[in-house]
Amino acid sequence: MRRVVIVSGLVMLISLLLASLISGLIIPPTLTYAQDTTTQPATCTAIYQRALVDFMANCFDKPVETVCGAAGQVQIEMVSGQIVESDTATGSGSAARLSGVAAIRALAGDGSAWSLASLTVPDMLDAHKSVTLLILGPAEVVFDTTSSATLGTAFTLNTPDPAPCGDLPHPGVLVQSPENSLTLLTVNGTDIAINGMALIWAREDSSILVSSLTRESILGQTGTVVFAGYMVRALGDAVSEVVPYDAAAVQHIPTEILPVMDVISLPGNATVLQANNIHTRPDPATYTNFLVNAGLPVTILGHNSASDWLLVRTYEGVVGWMPAFSLQVNVPVEMPVYDAIPAAPIRPFGSVQTYVKTKEEHNNLRAGPGEDFDIVATVPLWSDLALYGRSPDDEWLLVETLDGVRGWVSVWLISTSTPYTMSELPYPPDLGR
Protein backbone atom coordinates (compact mmCIF):
# COMPACT_ATOMS: atom_id res chain seq x y z
CA MET A 1 0.00 0.00 0.00
CA ARG A 2 1.23 3.44 -0.93
CA ARG A 3 1.88 6.15 1.65
CA VAL A 4 1.39 9.83 0.92
CA VAL A 5 3.78 11.82 3.07
CA ILE A 6 3.94 15.30 1.60
CA VAL A 7 1.02 17.34 0.28
CA SER A 8 1.64 20.75 -1.22
CA GLY A 9 -0.08 23.80 0.17
CA LEU A 10 -1.96 24.26 -3.11
CA VAL A 11 -3.41 20.76 -3.06
CA MET A 12 -4.36 21.17 0.59
CA LEU A 13 -6.16 24.44 -0.12
CA ILE A 14 -8.04 23.01 -3.11
CA SER A 15 -9.10 20.01 -1.07
CA LEU A 16 -10.33 22.28 1.72
CA LEU A 17 -12.40 24.40 -0.64
CA LEU A 18 -13.97 21.27 -2.10
CA ALA A 19 -14.72 19.94 1.38
CA SER A 20 -16.32 23.25 2.33
CA LEU A 21 -18.74 22.93 -0.58
CA ILE A 22 -20.14 19.58 0.57
CA SER A 23 -23.06 21.24 2.31
CA GLY A 24 -25.39 18.33 1.72
CA LEU A 25 -23.09 15.95 3.58
CA ILE A 26 -22.93 17.82 6.86
CA ILE A 27 -23.69 15.72 9.92
CA PRO A 28 -27.05 16.70 11.49
CA PRO A 29 -26.66 19.54 14.00
CA THR A 30 -26.15 18.69 17.64
CA LEU A 31 -26.09 20.91 20.71
CA THR A 32 -23.03 19.27 22.23
CA TYR A 33 -19.74 21.18 22.27
CA ALA A 34 -16.22 19.89 21.97
CA GLN A 35 -14.65 19.87 25.45
CA ASP A 36 -17.82 21.22 27.08
CA THR A 37 -17.88 20.27 30.77
CA THR A 38 -21.10 22.03 31.76
CA THR A 39 -23.45 19.13 30.99
CA GLN A 40 -21.33 16.22 32.19
CA PRO A 41 -22.88 14.28 35.12
CA ALA A 42 -20.95 14.41 38.38
CA THR A 43 -20.32 10.66 38.37
CA CYS A 44 -18.79 10.83 34.89
CA THR A 45 -16.75 13.86 35.90
CA ALA A 46 -15.30 11.94 38.84
CA ILE A 47 -14.44 8.94 36.64
CA TYR A 48 -12.84 11.21 34.06
CA GLN A 49 -10.75 13.14 36.59
CA ARG A 50 -9.64 9.97 38.38
CA ALA A 51 -8.41 8.52 35.08
CA LEU A 52 -6.40 11.64 34.26
CA VAL A 53 -4.81 11.79 37.70
CA ASP A 54 -3.93 8.10 37.49
CA PHE A 55 -2.38 8.71 34.08
CA MET A 56 -0.19 11.50 35.44
CA ALA A 57 0.91 9.30 38.34
CA ASN A 58 1.54 6.13 36.33
CA CYS A 59 2.51 7.09 32.79
CA PHE A 60 3.47 10.75 32.39
CA ASP A 61 7.22 10.29 32.84
CA LYS A 62 7.61 6.92 31.09
CA PRO A 63 10.40 6.71 28.47
CA VAL A 64 9.76 6.48 24.73
CA GLU A 65 8.77 3.04 23.39
CA THR A 66 6.84 2.20 26.55
CA VAL A 67 3.30 0.84 26.72
CA CYS A 68 1.59 1.96 29.92
CA GLY A 69 -1.67 0.93 31.55
CA ALA A 70 -2.66 4.34 32.88
CA ALA A 71 -6.02 3.89 34.56
CA GLY A 72 -8.90 1.48 35.02
CA GLN A 73 -8.48 -2.11 33.89
CA VAL A 74 -5.78 -2.47 31.23
CA GLN A 75 -4.24 -5.72 30.01
CA ILE A 76 -0.90 -5.62 28.18
CA GLU A 77 -0.40 -8.90 26.34
CA MET A 78 3.23 -9.73 25.66
CA VAL A 79 4.51 -11.64 22.63
CA SER A 80 5.43 -14.41 25.08
CA GLY A 81 1.79 -14.74 26.11
CA GLN A 82 2.30 -13.16 29.54
CA ILE A 83 -0.39 -10.67 30.64
CA VAL A 84 0.69 -7.53 32.49
CA GLU A 85 -2.36 -6.06 34.20
CA SER A 86 -3.07 -2.83 36.05
CA ASP A 87 -4.85 -2.76 39.41
CA THR A 88 -8.16 -0.89 39.26
CA ALA A 89 -8.68 -0.93 43.03
CA THR A 90 -5.41 0.77 43.92
CA GLY A 91 -5.04 2.89 40.78
CA SER A 92 -1.60 1.46 40.15
CA GLY A 93 -0.66 1.21 36.49
CA SER A 94 1.32 -1.28 34.46
CA ALA A 95 4.08 -0.87 31.89
CA ALA A 96 6.09 -2.84 29.34
CA ARG A 97 8.59 -2.18 26.59
CA LEU A 98 6.84 -1.72 23.25
CA SER A 99 9.13 -4.20 21.50
CA GLY A 100 7.70 -7.10 23.53
CA VAL A 101 4.00 -6.17 23.35
CA ALA A 102 1.52 -8.04 21.15
CA ALA A 103 -1.73 -6.33 22.18
CA ILE A 104 -3.23 -3.73 24.52
CA ARG A 105 -6.75 -4.08 25.92
CA ALA A 106 -8.37 -1.19 27.77
CA LEU A 107 -11.32 -3.10 29.21
CA ALA A 108 -14.78 -1.79 30.04
CA GLY A 109 -14.61 -3.09 33.61
CA ASP A 110 -17.54 -2.70 36.00
CA GLY A 111 -18.38 0.88 35.04
CA SER A 112 -16.64 2.45 38.04
CA ALA A 113 -13.49 3.45 36.13
CA TRP A 114 -12.42 4.61 32.70
CA SER A 115 -9.63 2.50 31.21
CA LEU A 116 -6.79 4.43 29.59
CA ALA A 117 -3.53 3.20 28.12
CA SER A 118 -0.71 4.98 26.33
CA LEU A 119 2.27 4.27 24.15
CA THR A 120 5.00 6.47 22.72
CA VAL A 121 6.78 5.85 19.43
CA PRO A 122 9.95 7.62 18.26
CA ASP A 123 9.45 10.15 15.48
CA MET A 124 10.77 8.74 12.20
CA LEU A 125 12.75 11.92 11.43
CA ASP A 126 13.89 13.18 14.83
CA ALA A 127 14.95 10.80 17.60
CA HIS A 128 14.42 13.56 20.18
CA LYS A 129 10.69 13.68 19.40
CA SER A 130 8.01 11.06 19.90
CA VAL A 131 4.46 10.29 18.84
CA THR A 132 1.87 9.85 21.61
CA LEU A 133 -1.02 7.40 21.25
CA LEU A 134 -3.74 7.28 23.91
CA ILE A 135 -6.01 4.24 23.90
CA LEU A 136 -9.42 5.40 25.12
CA GLY A 137 -11.24 2.39 26.49
CA PRO A 138 -12.98 0.17 25.99
CA ALA A 139 -10.72 -0.59 23.04
CA GLU A 140 -8.28 -3.21 21.82
CA VAL A 141 -5.09 -2.64 19.83
CA VAL A 142 -3.41 -5.70 18.28
CA PHE A 143 -0.01 -4.95 16.73
CA ASP A 144 1.00 -6.26 13.31
CA THR A 145 4.31 -7.90 14.16
CA THR A 146 4.92 -8.82 10.51
CA SER A 147 4.80 -5.24 9.25
CA SER A 148 7.96 -3.45 8.11
CA ALA A 149 6.59 -0.19 9.50
CA THR A 150 8.04 1.53 12.57
CA LEU A 151 7.40 -0.44 15.74
CA GLY A 152 3.96 0.30 17.17
CA THR A 153 2.57 2.11 14.11
CA ALA A 154 0.75 -0.78 12.40
CA PHE A 155 -2.16 -2.35 14.27
CA THR A 156 -5.73 -3.58 14.22
CA LEU A 157 -8.18 -1.51 16.27
CA ASN A 158 -11.39 -2.82 17.80
CA THR A 159 -13.73 -0.47 19.66
CA PRO A 160 -16.88 -1.91 21.30
CA ASP A 161 -19.75 0.17 22.64
CA PRO A 162 -18.76 3.18 24.81
CA ALA A 163 -18.55 2.74 28.57
CA PRO A 164 -18.80 3.64 31.39
CA CYS A 165 -20.15 7.14 30.62
CA GLY A 166 -21.76 8.44 27.47
CA ASP A 167 -20.05 11.80 27.91
CA LEU A 168 -16.55 10.33 27.64
CA PRO A 169 -14.81 10.43 24.23
CA HIS A 170 -15.74 7.65 21.85
CA PRO A 171 -13.50 4.60 22.42
CA GLY A 172 -10.56 4.60 20.05
CA VAL A 173 -7.00 5.87 19.67
CA LEU A 174 -6.08 9.52 20.11
CA VAL A 175 -2.87 10.39 18.25
CA GLN A 176 -0.72 13.48 18.67
CA SER A 177 2.20 13.87 16.30
CA PRO A 178 5.32 15.88 17.19
CA GLU A 179 5.36 19.51 16.12
CA ASN A 180 6.28 20.03 12.45
CA SER A 181 6.27 16.30 11.74
CA LEU A 182 3.95 13.74 10.16
CA THR A 183 3.04 10.50 11.91
CA LEU A 184 2.55 7.50 9.63
CA LEU A 185 0.16 4.79 10.85
CA THR A 186 -1.51 1.74 9.36
CA VAL A 187 -4.80 1.06 11.14
CA ASN A 188 -7.02 -1.83 10.02
CA GLY A 189 -5.15 -1.87 6.73
CA THR A 190 -5.56 1.85 6.01
CA ASP A 191 -2.49 4.08 5.76
CA ILE A 192 -2.82 7.45 7.50
CA ALA A 193 -0.43 10.41 7.75
CA ILE A 194 -1.35 12.56 10.77
CA ASN A 195 -0.19 16.14 11.16
CA GLY A 196 -1.31 17.40 14.55
CA MET A 197 -3.96 15.51 16.49
CA ALA A 198 -6.54 12.96 15.34
CA LEU A 199 -9.03 10.54 16.88
CA ILE A 200 -9.41 7.12 15.25
CA TRP A 201 -12.15 4.64 16.03
CA ALA A 202 -13.33 1.45 14.40
CA ARG A 203 -16.69 0.20 13.14
CA GLU A 204 -18.04 -3.35 13.25
CA ASP A 205 -17.07 -3.91 9.60
CA SER A 206 -13.42 -3.02 10.48
CA SER A 207 -13.68 0.34 8.73
CA ILE A 208 -12.25 3.28 10.65
CA LEU A 209 -13.38 6.84 11.23
CA VAL A 210 -10.58 9.43 11.31
CA SER A 211 -11.43 12.79 12.89
CA SER A 212 -8.80 15.51 12.48
CA LEU A 213 -8.81 17.68 15.60
CA THR A 214 -5.92 19.99 14.71
CA ARG A 215 -4.22 20.50 11.32
CA GLU A 216 -4.92 17.63 8.89
CA SER A 217 -4.76 13.90 8.22
CA ILE A 218 -4.06 12.26 4.85
CA LEU A 219 -5.43 8.91 3.73
CA GLY A 220 -2.50 7.24 2.01
CA GLN A 221 -4.26 5.10 -0.58
CA THR A 222 -6.19 7.98 -2.14
CA GLY A 223 -4.43 11.10 -0.93
CA THR A 224 -7.69 12.30 0.65
CA VAL A 225 -7.01 15.28 2.92
CA VAL A 226 -9.05 15.55 6.12
CA PHE A 227 -8.67 19.04 7.55
CA ALA A 228 -9.16 20.05 11.18
CA GLY A 229 -12.85 19.89 12.06
CA TYR A 230 -13.58 17.13 9.54
CA MET A 231 -13.69 13.34 9.43
CA VAL A 232 -13.68 10.51 6.89
CA ARG A 233 -14.57 6.82 6.92
CA ALA A 234 -12.10 4.39 5.33
CA LEU A 235 -11.99 0.68 4.64
CA GLY A 236 -8.82 -0.33 2.81
CA ASP A 237 -8.81 1.61 -0.47
CA ALA A 238 -12.42 2.80 -0.10
CA VAL A 239 -12.80 6.30 1.37
CA SER A 240 -16.05 8.16 2.05
CA GLU A 241 -16.81 11.83 1.51
CA VAL A 242 -15.15 14.25 3.93
CA VAL A 243 -17.66 15.77 6.38
CA PRO A 244 -17.51 17.73 9.66
CA TYR A 245 -16.78 15.35 12.52
CA ASP A 246 -19.30 14.27 15.12
CA ALA A 247 -18.99 16.69 18.03
CA ALA A 248 -20.29 14.16 20.55
CA ALA A 249 -17.58 11.62 19.62
CA VAL A 250 -14.76 14.04 20.49
CA GLN A 251 -16.38 15.56 23.56
CA HIS A 252 -14.05 15.80 26.58
CA ILE A 253 -10.92 14.69 24.72
CA PRO A 254 -8.23 14.45 27.46
CA THR A 255 -5.75 16.92 25.99
CA GLU A 256 -4.59 17.78 29.54
CA ILE A 257 -2.37 14.70 29.54
CA LEU A 258 -0.92 15.07 26.05
CA PRO A 259 2.54 16.57 25.47
CA VAL A 260 0.90 19.61 23.83
CA MET A 261 -2.36 20.66 25.49
CA ASP A 262 -4.94 22.20 23.20
CA VAL A 263 -8.58 23.26 23.09
CA ILE A 264 -10.54 21.18 20.58
CA SER A 265 -12.32 23.27 17.95
CA LEU A 266 -15.87 22.82 16.73
CA PRO A 267 -16.69 20.55 13.76
CA GLY A 268 -16.37 22.18 10.37
CA ASN A 269 -14.36 25.34 9.83
CA ALA A 270 -14.39 28.80 8.26
CA THR A 271 -12.76 30.25 5.16
CA VAL A 272 -11.21 33.72 5.31
CA LEU A 273 -13.03 35.91 2.77
CA GLN A 274 -10.73 38.91 3.08
CA ALA A 275 -7.29 39.24 4.61
CA ASN A 276 -7.49 40.19 8.25
CA ASN A 277 -5.38 40.39 11.37
CA ILE A 278 -5.83 38.21 14.41
CA HIS A 279 -7.06 40.29 17.38
CA THR A 280 -6.38 39.64 21.06
CA ARG A 281 -9.95 40.68 22.00
CA PRO A 282 -13.18 41.22 20.04
CA ASP A 283 -12.19 44.83 19.46
CA PRO A 284 -10.83 46.43 16.24
CA ALA A 285 -8.15 48.26 18.24
CA THR A 286 -6.55 45.06 19.53
CA TYR A 287 -5.11 43.79 16.27
CA THR A 288 -1.81 41.94 16.14
CA ASN A 289 0.78 41.63 13.41
CA PHE A 290 -0.40 38.12 12.52
CA LEU A 291 -2.21 38.40 9.17
CA VAL A 292 -4.43 35.63 7.78
CA ASN A 293 -4.76 35.84 4.00
CA ALA A 294 -7.98 35.41 2.06
CA GLY A 295 -8.81 31.83 1.04
CA LEU A 296 -7.11 30.20 4.03
CA PRO A 297 -8.97 27.98 6.52
CA VAL A 298 -9.38 28.63 10.25
CA THR A 299 -11.05 26.47 12.85
CA ILE A 300 -13.77 27.91 15.06
CA LEU A 301 -13.86 27.83 18.87
CA GLY A 302 -16.88 30.12 19.43
CA HIS A 303 -18.21 33.66 19.12
CA ASN A 304 -18.65 36.67 21.39
CA SER A 305 -22.00 37.57 22.96
CA ALA A 306 -22.80 40.05 20.18
CA SER A 307 -22.00 37.39 17.52
CA ASP A 308 -20.00 39.91 15.49
CA TRP A 309 -16.60 38.37 16.32
CA LEU A 310 -15.44 34.76 16.03
CA LEU A 311 -12.78 33.09 18.17
CA VAL A 312 -10.58 31.15 15.74
CA ARG A 313 -7.41 29.11 15.55
CA THR A 314 -5.19 29.44 12.50
CA TYR A 315 -3.37 26.61 10.77
CA GLU A 316 -0.20 27.72 12.62
CA GLY A 317 -1.97 27.32 15.98
CA VAL A 318 -2.49 31.03 16.73
CA VAL A 319 -5.71 31.63 18.72
CA GLY A 320 -7.49 34.98 18.53
CA TRP A 321 -10.44 36.93 17.20
CA MET A 322 -11.57 37.81 13.68
CA PRO A 323 -14.59 39.90 12.56
CA ALA A 324 -17.50 37.65 11.62
CA PHE A 325 -18.03 39.47 8.29
CA SER A 326 -14.56 38.41 7.15
CA LEU A 327 -15.32 34.66 7.38
CA GLN A 328 -17.51 32.15 5.58
CA VAL A 329 -18.50 29.74 8.34
CA ASN A 330 -19.34 26.06 7.95
CA VAL A 331 -20.00 24.89 11.52
CA PRO A 332 -23.04 22.59 11.96
CA VAL A 333 -23.42 23.03 15.74
CA GLU A 334 -24.39 25.83 18.06
CA MET A 335 -21.32 27.85 19.03
CA PRO A 336 -20.37 28.50 22.65
CA VAL A 337 -20.12 32.14 23.69
CA TYR A 338 -16.80 33.63 24.80
CA ASP A 339 -15.94 37.25 25.48
CA ALA A 340 -12.31 36.41 26.22
CA ILE A 341 -9.95 33.72 25.01
CA PRO A 342 -10.64 30.65 27.20
CA ALA A 343 -7.90 29.47 29.51
CA ALA A 344 -5.72 26.65 28.24
CA PRO A 345 -6.30 23.18 29.73
CA ILE A 346 -4.52 22.49 33.01
CA ARG A 347 -2.69 19.25 33.71
CA PRO A 348 -4.22 17.16 36.50
CA PHE A 349 -2.29 17.01 39.74
CA GLY A 350 -0.59 13.83 40.82
CA SER A 351 2.91 13.29 39.48
CA VAL A 352 6.32 14.91 39.02
CA GLN A 353 6.20 17.35 36.11
CA THR A 354 9.95 17.92 35.85
CA TYR A 355 13.03 18.59 38.00
CA VAL A 356 14.46 22.05 38.77
CA LYS A 357 17.46 23.46 40.65
CA THR A 358 17.70 26.22 43.21
CA LYS A 359 19.87 29.26 42.52
CA GLU A 360 20.54 30.95 45.89
CA GLU A 361 22.85 30.01 48.77
CA HIS A 362 19.86 29.39 51.05
CA ASN A 363 16.41 28.51 49.64
CA ASN A 364 13.42 28.22 51.96
CA LEU A 365 10.64 25.72 51.36
CA ARG A 366 7.43 26.75 53.07
CA ALA A 367 4.24 24.99 54.21
CA GLY A 368 2.13 27.05 51.81
CA PRO A 369 2.43 29.40 48.82
CA GLY A 370 3.47 32.57 50.63
CA GLU A 371 6.08 34.08 52.92
CA ASP A 372 3.65 34.02 55.86
CA PHE A 373 3.75 30.20 55.92
CA ASP A 374 6.22 28.30 58.14
CA ILE A 375 9.57 27.18 56.73
CA VAL A 376 9.62 23.37 56.41
CA ALA A 377 13.16 23.07 55.01
CA THR A 378 16.10 25.15 53.78
CA VAL A 379 18.10 23.72 50.89
CA PRO A 380 21.45 24.91 49.49
CA LEU A 381 22.50 26.17 46.06
CA TRP A 382 21.89 23.83 43.07
CA SER A 383 19.62 21.49 45.02
CA ASP A 384 17.51 19.22 42.82
CA LEU A 385 13.78 19.56 43.45
CA ALA A 386 10.93 17.54 41.97
CA LEU A 387 8.29 19.96 40.62
CA TYR A 388 4.61 19.05 41.16
CA GLY A 389 2.49 22.16 40.64
CA ARG A 390 1.99 25.89 41.00
CA SER A 391 0.02 28.41 43.01
CA PRO A 392 -2.96 30.27 41.46
CA ASP A 393 -0.92 33.49 41.23
CA ASP A 394 2.01 31.69 39.52
CA GLU A 395 4.41 33.01 42.19
CA TRP A 396 5.09 29.73 44.03
CA LEU A 397 5.94 26.16 43.03
CA LEU A 398 5.08 22.98 44.93
CA VAL A 399 8.30 20.93 45.08
CA GLU A 400 9.85 17.98 46.88
CA THR A 401 13.44 17.39 47.93
CA LEU A 402 15.28 14.17 47.09
CA ASP A 403 14.79 12.97 50.67
CA GLY A 404 11.00 13.44 50.51
CA VAL A 405 10.37 16.86 52.10
CA ARG A 406 7.57 18.62 50.23
CA GLY A 407 6.98 22.37 50.34
CA TRP A 408 6.48 25.59 48.38
CA VAL A 409 9.35 27.60 46.92
CA SER A 410 9.28 31.03 45.31
CA VAL A 411 9.73 31.02 41.53
CA TRP A 412 12.54 33.57 42.05
CA LEU A 413 14.64 30.92 43.80
CA ILE A 414 14.62 28.53 40.81
CA SER A 415 17.47 28.63 38.30
CA THR A 416 16.58 29.57 34.73
CA SER A 417 18.92 26.79 33.59
CA THR A 418 16.15 24.31 34.45
CA PRO A 419 13.19 25.70 32.49
CA TYR A 420 9.56 24.69 32.87
CA THR A 421 6.32 25.88 31.30
CA MET A 422 4.25 27.59 33.99
CA SER A 423 0.94 27.35 32.08
CA GLU A 424 1.26 23.56 31.87
CA LEU A 425 1.70 23.00 35.60
CA PRO A 426 -1.37 21.79 37.55
CA TYR A 427 -2.90 23.38 40.64
CA PRO A 428 -2.84 21.16 43.74
CA PRO A 429 -6.41 20.15 44.66
CA ASP A 430 -6.22 21.53 48.20
CA LEU A 431 -6.06 25.04 46.71
CA GLY A 432 -9.62 24.69 45.52
CA ARG A 433 -8.84 24.63 41.80
Secondary structure, DSSP 8 states (H G I E B T S, - for coil): --------HHHHHHHHHHHHT-GGG-----S--TT--SS--HHHHHHHHHHHHHHHHHTTT--SSEEEEEESSEEEEETTS-EEE-BTTTTB-EEEEGGGEEEEEE--TTSSS--EEEEEEE-SS-TT-EEEEEEESSEEEEE-TT--SSTTSEEEEE--S--S-TTS--SEEEEE--TT--EEEEETTEEEEEEEEEEEEE-TTS-EEEEEEEEEEEETTTTEEEETTEEEEEETTEE---EE--GGGGTT--GGGSSS------SSEEEESS-EEEESSSSGGGEEEEEE-TT-EEEEEEE-TTSSEEEEE-TT--EEEEEGGGEEEE--S---B-SS--------SSS--EEEEB-SSEEEEESSSSTTS-EEEEEETT-EEEEEEE-TTSSEEEEEETTS-EEEEEGGGB-TTS---GGGS---GGGT-
